[in-house]
Amino acid sequence: MVNEHDKTLSAGQIIQIINDFIREEFEVDSSRITPSADLKSTLDLDSLDYIDLVVVMEKNLHIKVDPADLADIHSIQDLYDYVISKMGLQA
């Protein structure tokens, strides 16, 4: 879990945290977590699962996520870019 006061995380470390919670919370095999993977099909998300994703992101990364923002997130790379941007880092 990311400490909200820790601004020393690199983009690579954030990506690893995201991969870890995708694997653990959504029970996705590591081999399926690739930047180009479709987020919805890889995580087998339905509309309620998107709310779970928001909760998991907020809990693990200490960021505020607007559920409407997820409409523009199609790939796992989009998710990485969104979180990195929300945390004020460059990819």
Secondary structure, DSSP 8 states (H G I E B T S, - for coil): ---TT-----HHHHHHHHHHHHHHHS---GGG--TTSBHHHHTT--HHHHHHHHHHHHHHH-----GGGGGG--BHHHHHHHHHHHTT---
